[in-house]
Amino acid sequence: MKYLKYFFLTIFSLIILSLLAVIYDLSYYDPSYVNRSAITFSKKNINSKKIRKIYSSIEKIPYILGNQFLDSHKRFWEVEDENKRNSLPSTIVIPAKKENFKKGTEIENIERNYSNWTRSHGGYSNLRFSNLDLINRSNVKDLEVAWIYKSNDVKKSIQANPIVKDGFIYFPTPGNFIVCLNAATGKVIWKYKVERGFHAAKRGLLLWKDKKNKILRLIFTNDDQLISLNAKNGKPIKDFGDNGIIKIGSSPTTPTIIDEQIVIGSIIPAVEIYDVYNGDLKWKYYLRKIDKNLVNARDFKGGSPWGGISSDNKNGILYLTTGNAAPYFVGIQRPGKNLYADSVIAFDVRNKKIKWYFQETCHDLWNNDIAGPPILTTINKYGKRIDVVLAVSKTGNTIILDKNTGEPVFDFVKKKAPVSKLPGQRTCEYQPSLELPEPFARNEFKLEHITNKSKEDRDHVLKQVKESNYGFYPTHEIEKFTISYNLWGGAQWPGASVDSDKNILYVTAHDIPTKFKVFSSFDINKNLELKNNLLDIGKNNKLDDLEGYPGITPPWGSLTALNLNSGKILWQVPLGYFDELKKRGMKDTGTANFGGATATAGNLVFVGGTLDKLIRAFDTQTGEELWSYELPYIGSAPPTVYAVNGEQFVIIPATGGMSLARIYPDLVEQGDAFVAFKLKKN
């Protein structure tokens, strides 16, 4: 009996120790958050695979017990009532704000880019517009290559928009170097090797004049590192963290600076604040809101500000656009609206709080993240000059909000959306269906979109469509495809370019329909294992015709000019072509593209990123293509425009493109070229 007692005591102790080990591995200590407990518990903190497996089993218990004993949990697993949804009004409207605006910014105070371009996307406002007009529509035909820089390290996609100051240009290379070149000749001034990681300065860099120490600092992220270099020689700033490097929450985007503080948006998701001089962490703010009144409410993944940030430095306000909640196509484990995913957010840095937020897609099941960075500008509306923040999205929408309050300046129309067909899944009653600003891309798949390239192609696509769910925000169904534009549709991470003087937005987009299939769902009654957050999603497939081209009518890629004052599209043209189809006479199809547009005061908009490898210049007034040049590889980031010694240059990273290669792996070759153009000398 004595030994039996010790045996059970030992077993009990092992169980307790195992539970304590699980709790310890679940925990994470970080006292820097101003709106979150210093100790948090999350599955993503777990390091041990065995403990993760144990926790996955424990994670099922609340679902199983709740379903057995609580009526609210039983109702959670019921399929949504379609009749109840049908009884709701067909549309609702968030009315446009028409009065009580703060005094608008004078146009003279808008950020200007002439000789210099000191932050990727053209400054703290992300306008990506050049006020130079030496190259214009009358002489753009005379553009020629000024120089080509090849890194000769690795061939890999570069998405960062180069920056320029005082005749020197800076950008990352595929081999994870940061280089400084003579912006007039392309001659290397210095190179800095980022020792770890693969995407240093992935979405951009920042130059900041340190008046206190009389140096120009080059600041960028490298996944979970923030790096500060002396821009003159490429040497790390020794007093900044550990020899120029500090650890941060992972961030792919360009930092900004407010009140001598480096501000980043991390994928945690969080706003993080660091001292610009020594890199010391000051505080963080957790960017998520959970409705704890909902059954099975819990923290979720995703919703990160990976598309970019902008800032109103005078007033200390940070603006962020956020991605969608995860798991991307399934919301069973993340009930509710999933704030602040798919949103534009204004964050008051000085008072450490969210000033306002505006969510586009509610409880996203379609990958509708706002992938491009927010843009700060002014428009003429209701007889006033209005400060606005705008964002372009994968839905083809242009969201224009009062910069101070977050209220839309056009009626924001929402249409009744369908219910889910999956147990435990709850969709939002309404989703955006905007009339103004006019959508620049297709969002809702319709039968009339199906290709007419040939009868055989049409029949092939029609058969796929008949076996699928589609339409306005279609919901998933077991063993049935769902067709949507939004994964590879609308505006992607390059975002848009804005001419603040003329109040015109230029945006690249594409329409590539995709189909998804749900293979199995969590069955609470059969007590199946939790797999991939309750739902297994098959790989995504493009809805293609027999030859592998998009199974819809062109254009499949486009460049659009949108009047921000009226919300009306001024013009839209196809962007790019497929070589084989062009030979057959189909030259204006457009293609998927991930380059982005940069407009100039010379009445030009420069665009790359298409499968045909061309960089093009379009007339901003008519959309007419005025010039093109075939690059060594596909343009992979937006062009930068600058001036040196009285000459204007246009440079574009031509490295193929990672995102484009995921859609067309056989057509995209990765590269290592950076190509600069200028006018021929007479």
C-alpha positions as CSV (number, residue, x, y, z in Angstrom):
1,M,0.0,0.0,0.0
2,K,2.9,2.4,0.8
3,Y,4.4,1.9,-2.7
4,L,1.0,2.3,-4.3
5,K,0.6,5.6,-2.5
6,Y,4.0,6.8,-3.8
7,F,3.1,5.6,-7.3
8,F,-0.1,7.7,-7.4
9,L,1.6,10.6,-5.8
10,T,4.3,10.4,-8.5
11,I,1.7,10.2,-11.3
12,F,-0.2,13.2,-9.8
13,S,3.0,15.2,-9.6
14,L,3.9,14.4,-13.2
15,I,0.4,15.6,-14.3
16,I,0.8,18.8,-12.4
17,L,4.3,19.4,-13.7
18,S,3.0,18.7,-17.3
19,L,0.2,21.2,-16.8
20,L,2.7,23.8,-15.4
21,A,5.0,23.2,-18.4
22,V,2.1,23.8,-20.8
23,I,1.1,27.0,-19.0
24,Y,4.7,28.2,-18.9
25,D,5.2,27.5,-22.6
26,L,1.9,29.3,-23.4
27,S,3.0,32.4,-21.5
28,Y,4.9,35.4,-22.7
29,Y,6.1,38.4,-20.7
30,D,6.2,41.8,-22.2
31,P,5.6,44.8,-19.9
32,S,5.9,47.4,-22.7
33,Y,2.2,47.4,-23.9
34,V,0.1,50.3,-22.7
35,N,-3.2,48.5,-23.4
36,R,-2.4,44.9,-22.6
37,S,-1.4,42.7,-19.7
38,A,2.3,42.2,-19.2
39,I,1.8,38.4,-19.2
40,T,-0.2,36.9,-22.1
41,F,-1.1,33.3,-22.9
42,S,-1.2,32.2,-26.5
43,K,-0.8,29.1,-28.6
44,K,1.6,30.9,-30.8
45,N,4.1,31.2,-27.9
46,I,4.5,27.5,-27.6
47,N,7.9,26.2,-28.6
48,S,7.6,22.4,-28.0
49,K,5.8,20.4,-30.6
50,K,4.7,17.9,-27.9
51,I,3.2,20.6,-25.8
52,R,1.5,22.1,-28.9
53,K,-0.1,18.8,-29.5
54,I,-1.3,18.5,-25.9
55,Y,-2.7,22.0,-26.1
56,S,-4.6,21.3,-29.3
57,S,-6.3,18.4,-27.5
58,I,-7.1,20.7,-24.5
59,E,-8.4,23.4,-26.9
60,K,-11.3,21.1,-28.0
61,I,-12.7,20.8,-24.5
62,P,-14.6,24.1,-24.3
63,Y,-16.3,23.4,-27.6
64,I,-17.3,19.8,-26.7
65,L,-18.4,20.7,-23.1
66,G,-20.2,23.8,-24.3
67,N,-22.1,21.9,-26.9
68,Q,-23.2,19.3,-24.3
69,F,-24.4,21.6,-21.5
70,L,-24.9,25.2,-22.8
71,D,-27.7,26.3,-25.1
72,S,-25.7,29.3,-26.3
73,H,-23.0,27.0,-27.5
74,K,-25.4,24.6,-29.1
75,R,-26.8,27.5,-31.1
76,F,-23.3,28.5,-32.1
77,W,-23.0,25.3,-34.0
78,E,-26.3,25.7,-35.9
79,V,-26.2,26.8,-39.5
80,E,-27.2,30.4,-40.0
81,D,-30.9,31.2,-40.6
82,E,-31.3,32.3,-44.1
83,N,-34.9,33.5,-43.6
84,K,-33.8,35.8,-40.8
85,R,-31.2,37.3,-43.1
86,N,-33.7,37.7,-45.9
87,S,-36.0,39.8,-43.6
88,L,-33.4,42.5,-43.3
89,P,-33.4,45.6,-45.6
90,S,-31.5,45.1,-48.8
91,T,-29.0,48.0,-48.2
92,I,-27.8,50.3,-45.5
93,V,-25.8,53.5,-45.9
94,I,-23.2,55.2,-43.8
95,P,-24.0,58.8,-45.0
96,A,-21.2,61.0,-46.3
97,K,-19.9,63.7,-44.1
98,K,-20.8,67.0,-45.6
99,E,-20.1,69.6,-42.9
100,N,-18.2,70.4,-39.7
101,F,-14.8,69.8,-41.4
102,K,-11.7,71.2,-39.8
103,K,-10.0,73.9,-41.9
104,G,-8.3,72.1,-44.7
105,T,-4.5,72.1,-45.4
106,E,-3.4,74.7,-47.9
107,I,-2.2,73.1,-51.0
108,E,1.2,74.7,-50.6
109,N,1.7,72.6,-47.4
110,I,1.4,69.3,-49.2
111,E,4.6,67.2,-49.4
112,R,6.6,67.9,-52.5
113,N,9.1,65.7,-54.3
114,Y,11.6,67.5,-56.5
115,S,15.3,66.5,-56.4
116,N,14.9,64.3,-53.4
117,W,12.7,61.3,-52.5
118,T,13.5,60.6,-48.9
119,R,11.0,57.9,-47.9
120,S,9.7,55.0,-50.0
121,H,6.4,56.0,-51.6
122,G,7.5,59.6,-51.7
123,G,7.3,60.8,-48.1
124,Y,5.3,60.6,-44.9
125,S,2.1,61.0,-46.8
126,N,2.7,58.1,-49.3
127,L,1.6,60.3,-52.3
128,R,4.2,58.7,-54.6
129,F,4.0,61.7,-56.9
130,S,6.9,63.8,-58.4
131,N,6.6,67.5,-58.8
132,L,9.3,67.4,-61.5
133,D,8.3,68.2,-65.1
134,L,11.5,68.2,-67.0
135,I,10.3,64.9,-68.5
136,N,6.9,65.5,-69.8
137,R,4.4,64.2,-72.4
138,S,6.1,66.3,-75.2
139,N,9.5,64.7,-74.7
140,V,9.0,61.4,-73.0
141,K,9.6,59.7,-76.3
142,D,13.3,60.7,-75.9
143,L,13.8,58.7,-72.7
144,E,16.8,56.4,-72.8
145,V,18.7,54.2,-70.3
146,A,21.0,56.3,-68.2
147,W,22.5,53.4,-66.3
148,I,21.7,49.8,-65.1
149,Y,22.9,48.5,-61.8
150,K,23.0,44.7,-61.4
151,S,23.7,43.5,-57.9
152,N,25.2,40.1,-59.1
153,D,24.4,38.5,-55.7
154,V,21.1,36.7,-55.9
155,K,18.1,36.9,-58.3
156,K,15.1,37.6,-56.1
157,S,12.1,40.0,-56.0
158,I,12.7,43.5,-54.6
159,Q,9.5,45.4,-53.6
160,A,11.1,48.5,-52.1
161,N,10.6,51.9,-53.8
162,P,14.2,53.4,-54.0
163,I,14.9,56.7,-52.1
164,V,17.1,59.6,-53.1
165,K,18.8,62.6,-51.5
166,D,21.4,65.1,-52.6
167,G,22.5,63.0,-55.6
168,F,22.7,59.6,-53.8
169,I,20.2,56.8,-54.3
170,Y,19.5,53.9,-51.8
171,F,17.8,50.6,-52.1
172,P,18.1,46.9,-51.0
173,T,19.4,44.2,-53.3
174,P,18.2,40.7,-53.8
175,G,21.3,39.4,-51.9
176,N,20.2,41.4,-48.7
177,F,22.6,44.3,-49.2
178,I,21.7,47.9,-48.8
179,V,23.5,49.9,-51.4
180,C,24.2,53.6,-52.0
181,L,24.9,54.7,-55.6
182,N,25.7,57.9,-57.3
183,A,22.2,58.7,-58.6
184,A,23.6,60.3,-61.8
185,T,25.9,57.5,-62.8
186,G,24.9,54.3,-60.9
187,K,28.4,54.0,-59.4
188,V,28.6,52.2,-56.1
189,I,29.4,54.5,-53.1
190,W,29.0,51.9,-50.4
191,K,27.4,48.5,-49.6
192,Y,26.1,47.2,-46.3
193,K,25.5,43.5,-45.8
194,V,22.5,42.7,-43.7
195,E,23.8,39.6,-42.0
196,R,20.6,37.6,-41.5
197,G,17.2,37.3,-43.0
198,F,16.1,37.5,-46.7
199,H,14.1,40.8,-47.1
200,A,15.9,43.7,-45.6
201,A,13.9,46.9,-46.2
202,K,11.3,44.7,-47.8
203,R,8.8,47.5,-48.5
204,G,11.0,50.5,-48.1
205,L,13.5,52.8,-46.5
206,L,13.6,56.2,-44.7
207,L,16.2,59.0,-44.6
208,W,16.1,61.2,-41.5
209,K,18.3,64.3,-40.8
210,D,19.7,64.0,-37.3
211,K,20.3,67.7,-36.5
212,K,21.5,66.8,-33.0
213,N,24.4,64.7,-34.2
214,K,24.7,66.3,-37.7
215,I,24.3,63.1,-39.6
216,L,21.8,61.7,-42.1
217,R,20.4,58.4,-40.9
218,L,19.1,55.6,-43.1
219,I,16.5,53.6,-41.3
220,F,14.8,50.4,-42.3
221,T,13.4,47.1,-41.0
222,N,14.7,43.6,-41.5
223,D,11.9,41.3,-40.3
224,D,12.3,41.5,-36.5
225,Q,15.2,44.0,-36.6
226,L,15.2,47.8,-36.9
227,I,18.5,49.1,-38.4
228,S,20.0,52.6,-38.4
229,L,23.0,53.4,-40.7
230,N,25.0,56.5,-41.4
231,A,23.7,57.4,-44.9
232,K,27.1,58.9,-45.9
233,N,29.2,55.8,-45.4
234,G,26.8,52.9,-44.7
235,K,28.3,52.3,-41.2
236,P,25.9,51.3,-38.4
237,I,25.1,53.9,-35.9
238,K,27.0,52.5,-32.9
239,D,24.9,54.2,-30.3
240,F,21.7,52.8,-31.8
241,G,20.9,49.5,-30.0
242,D,23.6,46.9,-30.6
243,N,25.9,48.4,-33.3
244,G,23.0,49.9,-35.2
245,I,20.4,47.1,-34.7
246,I,17.5,46.6,-32.3
247,K,15.0,43.8,-32.0
248,I,11.4,44.7,-32.8
249,G,8.1,43.0,-33.6
250,S,8.4,41.7,-37.2
251,S,7.6,44.4,-39.7
252,P,8.1,44.5,-43.5
253,T,7.1,48.2,-44.0
254,T,8.8,51.6,-44.0
255,P,9.1,53.2,-40.6
256,T,8.0,56.8,-39.9
257,I,9.2,59.3,-37.4
258,I,7.1,61.4,-35.0
259,D,8.6,63.6,-32.4
260,E,12.0,62.1,-32.7
261,Q,10.6,58.7,-32.2
262,I,10.7,55.8,-34.8
263,V,7.2,54.4,-35.3
264,I,6.5,51.1,-36.9
265,G,3.5,48.9,-37.4
266,S,4.4,45.3,-36.6
267,I,2.6,42.1,-37.6
268,I,1.9,41.2,-33.9
269,P,-0.2,43.4,-34.7
270,A,1.0,46.5,-32.8
271,V,2.2,50.0,-33.0
272,E,5.8,50.1,-31.6
273,I,7.7,53.3,-30.6
274,Y,11.5,53.5,-30.3
275,D,13.9,56.3,-29.5
276,V,15.4,57.6,-32.8
277,Y,18.8,58.2,-31.2
278,N,19.6,55.1,-29.1
279,G,16.8,52.6,-30.2
280,D,15.4,52.2,-26.8
281,L,11.8,50.7,-26.8
282,K,9.4,53.3,-25.3
283,W,6.0,51.5,-25.6
284,K,3.7,49.3,-27.7
285,Y,0.0,49.3,-28.4
286,Y,-1.8,46.1,-29.3
287,L,-4.0,46.6,-32.4
288,R,-6.9,44.2,-31.9
289,K,-10.3,44.4,-30.4
290,I,-12.1,41.2,-29.2
291,D,-15.9,41.2,-28.5
292,K,-15.8,39.1,-25.3
293,N,-19.6,39.0,-25.2
294,L,-19.7,36.6,-28.2
295,V,-19.8,32.9,-27.7
296,N,-16.4,31.3,-28.3
297,A,-14.8,34.8,-28.7
298,R,-11.0,34.6,-28.6
299,D,-8.0,36.4,-29.9
300,F,-7.3,35.7,-33.6
301,K,-4.4,35.9,-36.0
302,G,-3.8,38.4,-38.8
303,G,-5.2,41.9,-39.1
304,S,-1.6,43.2,-39.3
305,P,-0.5,46.6,-40.8
306,W,1.8,44.9,-43.4
307,G,0.7,47.1,-46.2
308,G,2.3,50.3,-44.9
309,I,1.9,53.3,-42.7
310,S,1.8,57.1,-43.1
311,S,1.9,59.9,-40.6
312,D,0.7,63.5,-40.0
313,N,3.9,64.5,-38.1
314,K,2.6,68.0,-37.2
315,N,-0.3,66.5,-35.2
316,G,1.4,63.3,-34.2
317,I,-1.1,61.0,-35.9
318,L,-0.1,57.6,-37.4
319,Y,-2.3,56.1,-40.1
320,L,-2.3,52.3,-40.8
321,T,-4.0,50.0,-43.3
322,T,-4.5,46.4,-42.0
323,G,-4.7,43.0,-43.5
324,N,-7.4,40.4,-43.0
325,A,-8.0,38.2,-40.0
326,A,-6.7,34.6,-40.0
327,P,-7.4,31.8,-40.8
328,Y,-8.1,33.7,-44.0
329,F,-11.1,31.9,-45.4
330,V,-12.6,30.5,-42.3
331,G,-14.0,32.5,-39.4
332,I,-15.4,29.8,-37.0
333,Q,-12.7,30.4,-34.5
334,R,-12.8,34.2,-34.8
335,P,-16.5,35.1,-34.4
336,G,-17.5,38.8,-34.7
337,K,-16.4,41.7,-36.8
338,N,-12.7,41.0,-36.2
339,L,-11.7,44.5,-35.4
340,Y,-9.3,46.1,-36.5
341,A,-8.7,43.8,-39.5
342,D,-9.4,45.1,-43.1
343,S,-9.4,48.7,-41.7
344,V,-8.0,52.1,-42.0
345,I,-6.8,53.2,-38.5
346,A,-5.8,56.6,-37.2
347,F,-3.6,56.3,-34.1
348,D,-2.8,59.2,-31.8
349,V,0.9,58.6,-30.9
350,R,1.1,61.5,-28.4
351,N,-1.9,60.2,-26.4
352,K,-1.2,56.5,-27.0
353,K,-4.7,55.6,-28.2
354,I,-6.7,54.8,-31.4
355,K,-8.3,58.0,-32.6
356,W,-10.7,56.3,-35.0
357,Y,-11.0,53.3,-37.2
358,F,-13.0,52.4,-40.3
359,Q,-13.5,48.8,-41.3
360,E,-14.2,47.9,-45.0
361,T,-14.9,44.2,-45.0
362,C,-16.6,42.8,-41.9
363,H,-15.5,39.3,-40.7
364,D,-13.5,38.7,-43.9
365,L,-13.7,35.3,-45.5
366,W,-12.3,36.3,-48.9
367,N,-8.8,37.7,-48.3
368,N,-10.0,41.3,-48.7
369,D,-7.1,42.9,-46.9
370,I,-6.2,46.5,-47.6
371,A,-2.8,45.7,-48.9
372,G,-1.5,49.2,-50.0
373,P,-0.3,51.9,-47.7
374,P,-2.7,54.8,-46.6
375,I,-2.3,58.1,-48.5
376,L,-2.7,61.5,-46.9
377,T,-3.9,64.3,-49.2
378,T,-6.6,67.0,-49.7
379,I,-9.6,67.2,-52.0
380,N,-12.2,69.7,-53.0
381,K,-15.6,68.6,-51.8
382,Y,-18.8,70.4,-50.7
383,G,-17.2,73.7,-51.5
384,K,-14.3,73.1,-49.1
385,R,-10.7,71.9,-49.1
386,I,-10.8,68.7,-47.0
387,D,-8.0,66.8,-45.4
388,V,-8.5,63.1,-46.2
389,V,-6.8,59.8,-45.8
390,L,-7.5,57.3,-48.6
391,A,-6.8,53.6,-49.3
392,V,-7.3,51.4,-52.3
393,S,-8.2,47.8,-51.7
394,K,-8.5,44.3,-53.2
395,T,-12.2,44.9,-53.6
396,G,-11.5,47.6,-56.2
397,N,-12.8,50.2,-53.8
398,T,-11.2,53.6,-53.0
399,I,-12.0,54.4,-49.4
400,I,-11.9,58.2,-48.7
401,L,-12.2,59.4,-45.1
402,D,-12.1,62.6,-43.2
403,K,-8.5,62.6,-41.9
404,N,-9.6,63.9,-38.5
405,T,-12.7,61.8,-37.8
406,G,-12.6,58.8,-40.1
407,E,-16.0,59.5,-41.5
408,P,-16.5,58.7,-45.2
409,V,-16.8,61.8,-47.6
410,F,-18.9,59.7,-50.0
411,D,-22.0,57.6,-49.0
412,F,-20.6,54.3,-48.0
413,V,-23.2,51.8,-49.3
414,K,-23.5,48.3,-47.8
415,K,-25.6,45.5,-49.4
416,K,-27.1,42.5,-47.6
417,A,-24.7,39.6,-47.8
418,P,-25.4,35.8,-47.8
419,V,-25.4,33.6,-44.8
420,S,-22.8,30.9,-44.3
421,K,-23.5,27.2,-45.1
422,L,-21.0,25.9,-42.5
423,P,-21.9,25.1,-38.9
424,G,-20.4,27.6,-36.5
425,Q,-19.7,30.2,-39.2
426,R,-21.4,33.5,-38.9
427,T,-21.1,36.1,-41.6
428,C,-21.8,39.8,-41.3
429,E,-25.2,41.0,-42.4
430,Y,-23.8,43.6,-44.8
431,Q,-20.8,44.2,-46.9
432,P,-19.6,47.2,-49.1
433,S,-21.2,47.8,-52.4
434,L,-19.9,51.2,-53.4
435,E,-21.4,53.5,-56.1
436,L,-18.9,56.3,-55.5
437,P,-16.0,56.4,-55.7
438,E,-16.6,54.1,-58.7
439,P,-14.8,50.7,-58.3
440,F,-11.7,50.4,-60.4
441,A,-11.8,46.6,-60.5
442,R,-14.4,43.8,-60.5
443,N,-15.4,42.4,-57.1
444,E,-18.5,40.3,-57.6
445,F,-18.1,37.4,-60.1
446,K,-21.0,37.2,-62.6
447,L,-21.9,34.9,-65.4
448,E,-21.5,37.7,-68.0
449,H,-17.8,37.9,-67.0
450,I,-17.1,34.4,-68.5
451,T,-14.6,34.4,-71.3
452,N,-15.7,34.4,-75.0
453,K,-12.2,33.7,-76.3
454,S,-13.6,30.5,-77.9
455,K,-16.7,28.3,-77.5
456,E,-14.5,25.5,-76.1
457,D,-12.9,27.9,-73.5
458,R,-16.3,29.3,-72.6
459,D,-17.8,25.8,-72.1
460,H,-14.8,24.8,-70.0
461,V,-15.2,27.8,-67.7
462,L,-18.9,27.6,-67.5
463,K,-18.8,24.0,-66.3
464,Q,-16.5,25.1,-63.5
465,V,-18.8,28.0,-62.6
466,K,-21.9,25.8,-62.5
467,E,-20.2,23.6,-59.9
468,S,-19.3,26.6,-57.7
469,N,-20.7,29.3,-55.4
470,Y,-20.1,32.8,-56.7
471,G,-21.7,36.3,-56.6
472,F,-21.7,39.0,-53.9
473,Y,-19.5,37.9,-51.0
474,P,-20.1,34.2,-51.7
475,T,-19.7,31.8,-48.7
476,H,-18.0,28.4,-48.7
477,E,-19.6,25.0,-48.8
478,I,-18.2,21.5,-48.1
479,E,-16.7,19.9,-51.3
480,K,-17.8,22.8,-53.5
481,F,-15.7,25.5,-55.0
482,T,-16.2,29.2,-54.2
483,I,-15.2,31.7,-56.9
484,S,-13.9,35.1,-55.9
485,Y,-11.7,37.9,-57.3
486,N,-10.2,39.1,-54.1
487,L,-7.1,37.0,-53.5
488,W,-5.5,38.1,-56.8
489,G,-7.8,41.0,-57.6
490,G,-8.1,44.8,-57.1
491,A,-5.2,46.8,-55.8
492,Q,-2.3,44.9,-54.2
493,W,0.6,46.0,-52.0
494,P,2.0,48.7,-54.4
495,G,-1.1,50.9,-53.6
496,A,-1.6,54.1,-55.6
497,S,-0.2,57.4,-56.7
498,V,-2.0,60.7,-56.0
499,D,-1.6,64.1,-57.7
500,S,-2.7,66.5,-54.8
501,D,-2.8,69.5,-57.1
502,K,-5.3,68.0,-59.5
503,N,-6.9,65.6,-57.0
504,I,-6.4,62.6,-59.2
505,L,-5.5,59.0,-58.1
506,Y,-3.7,56.6,-60.4
507,V,-4.0,52.9,-59.4
508,T,-2.9,49.6,-61.0
509,A,-5.1,46.6,-60.5
510,H,-5.9,43.2,-61.9
511,D,-8.9,40.8,-62.1
512,I,-7.8,37.2,-61.7
513,P,-10.7,35.0,-60.5
514,T,-9.8,32.3,-58.0
515,K,-11.6,29.3,-56.8
516,F,-11.4,27.6,-53.4
517,K,-12.8,24.4,-51.9
518,V,-13.5,23.5,-48.4
519,F,-12.7,19.8,-47.9
520,S,-13.7,19.1,-44.3
521,S,-15.3,20.9,-41.3
522,F,-15.1,20.4,-37.6
523,D,-18.0,18.2,-36.6
524,I,-18.8,18.9,-32.9
525,N,-21.0,15.8,-32.6
526,K,-18.4,13.4,-34.0
527,N,-15.6,15.0,-31.9
528,L,-13.2,15.3,-34.8
529,E,-9.7,16.7,-34.3
530,L,-9.1,20.3,-34.7
531,K,-7.2,20.7,-38.0
532,N,-6.0,24.0,-39.4
533,N,-8.2,26.0,-37.0
534,L,-11.3,23.9,-37.5
535,L,-11.3,23.8,-41.3
536,D,-9.1,22.4,-44.0
537,I,-8.8,24.6,-47.1
538,G,-7.6,23.1,-50.3
539,K,-5.0,25.0,-52.4
540,N,-6.3,27.9,-54.4
541,N,-6.7,27.6,-58.1
542,K,-7.2,30.3,-60.7
543,L,-10.4,30.1,-62.7
544,D,-8.6,29.6,-66.1
545,D,-9.6,28.7,-69.6
546,L,-8.2,25.7,-71.5
547,E,-5.0,27.5,-72.2
548,G,-4.3,28.7,-68.7
549,Y,-5.5,32.3,-69.3
550,P,-8.0,33.9,-66.9
551,G,-11.5,32.5,-67.6
552,I,-13.1,35.9,-67.9
553,T,-13.3,38.6,-70.5
554,P,-10.4,41.1,-70.5
555,P,-9.0,43.4,-69.2
556,W,-7.2,41.2,-66.7
557,G,-5.0,44.1,-65.6
558,S,-5.6,47.8,-65.8
559,L,-4.4,51.4,-64.9
560,T,-7.1,53.7,-63.7
561,A,-7.3,57.5,-63.2
562,L,-9.9,58.5,-60.6
563,N,-11.1,62.0,-59.8
564,L,-11.1,62.2,-56.0
565,N,-13.4,65.2,-55.9
566,S,-16.2,63.5,-57.8
567,G,-15.4,59.8,-57.3
568,K,-15.7,59.3,-61.1
569,I,-13.3,57.3,-63.2
570,L,-11.6,59.6,-65.7
571,W,-10.2,56.8,-67.8
572,Q,-9.1,53.2,-67.5
573,V,-6.8,51.3,-69.9
574,P,-5.6,47.7,-70.1
575,L,-2.1,47.2,-68.6
576,G,0.1,44.6,-70.2
577,Y,-0.3,41.8,-72.6
578,F,0.5,38.1,-73.2
579,D,3.0,37.6,-76.0
580,E,1.1,34.6,-77.5
581,L,-2.3,36.3,-77.4
582,K,-0.8,39.5,-78.9
583,K,0.4,37.5,-81.9
584,R,-3.2,36.3,-82.4
585,G,-4.5,39.9,-82.3
586,M,-5.5,40.1,-78.6
587,K,-3.2,42.9,-77.7
588,D,-5.2,44.7,-75.0
589,T,-5.9,42.0,-72.5
590,G,-3.9,43.4,-69.6
591,T,-2.1,41.0,-67.2
592,A,-1.7,40.5,-63.5
593,N,0.8,43.2,-62.3
594,F,2.6,44.0,-59.0
595,G,4.6,47.1,-60.0
596,G,2.6,50.2,-59.1
597,A,2.2,53.6,-60.7
598,T,4.1,56.8,-60.1
599,A,2.7,60.0,-61.5
600,T,4.5,63.3,-62.2
601,A,3.8,67.0,-62.8
602,G,5.0,66.4,-66.4
603,N,1.5,64.9,-67.0
604,L,2.9,61.4,-67.0
605,V,2.3,58.3,-65.0
606,F,5.1,55.6,-65.1
607,V,4.1,51.9,-64.6
608,G,5.9,48.6,-64.6
609,G,5.1,45.2,-63.1
610,T,3.4,43.5,-66.1
611,L,4.2,40.0,-67.5
612,D,5.5,41.6,-70.8
613,K,8.5,43.2,-68.8
614,L,7.7,46.7,-70.1
615,I,7.9,50.0,-68.2
616,R,5.4,52.4,-69.7
617,A,4.6,56.1,-69.6
618,F,1.0,57.2,-70.0
619,D,-0.6,60.6,-70.6
620,T,-2.3,61.5,-67.3
621,Q,-5.1,63.4,-69.1
622,T,-6.1,60.7,-71.7
623,G,-4.5,57.4,-70.6
624,E,-2.7,57.2,-74.0
625,E,0.5,55.1,-73.8
626,L,3.3,57.5,-74.9
627,W,6.5,55.4,-74.3
628,S,7.7,52.0,-73.3
629,Y,10.9,50.1,-72.7
630,E,11.5,46.3,-72.2
631,L,13.3,45.7,-68.9
632,P,15.8,42.9,-68.3
633,Y,13.2,41.4,-65.8
634,I,9.7,42.4,-64.8
635,G,9.5,45.6,-62.8
636,S,8.9,44.6,-59.2
637,A,8.3,47.9,-57.4
638,P,7.0,51.4,-58.1
639,P,9.3,53.8,-60.0
640,T,11.1,56.6,-58.2
641,V,11.5,60.0,-59.9
642,Y,14.3,62.4,-58.9
643,A,16.7,65.1,-60.3
644,V,20.5,65.4,-60.3
645,N,22.5,68.2,-61.8
646,G,19.5,69.6,-63.6
647,E,18.5,66.3,-65.2
648,Q,15.4,64.3,-64.3
649,F,15.7,60.5,-63.8
650,V,13.2,57.6,-63.4
651,I,14.4,54.4,-61.8
652,I,12.6,51.1,-61.4
653,P,13.7,47.9,-59.6
654,A,13.5,45.1,-62.3
655,T,13.8,41.9,-60.3
656,G,10.9,39.8,-61.6
657,G,8.4,39.8,-58.7
658,M,7.6,37.3,-56.0
659,S,3.9,37.8,-56.0
660,L,3.6,37.6,-59.7
661,A,5.6,34.4,-59.8
662,R,3.0,32.8,-57.4
663,I,0.4,33.3,-60.1
664,Y,2.5,32.6,-63.2
665,P,5.6,30.6,-62.1
666,D,6.4,29.6,-65.6
667,L,6.4,33.1,-67.0
668,V,8.3,35.0,-64.3
669,E,12.0,35.0,-64.1
670,Q,13.6,36.5,-61.0
671,G,16.4,39.1,-61.5
672,D,18.8,41.6,-60.0
673,A,18.5,44.7,-62.1
674,F,17.8,48.4,-61.3
675,V,17.3,50.5,-64.4
676,A,17.5,54.3,-64.5
677,F,16.3,56.5,-67.4
678,K,16.8,60.1,-68.5
679,L,16.3,62.2,-71.6
680,K,18.7,61.9,-74.5
681,K,21.0,64.9,-74.7
682,N,20.7,67.0,-77.8
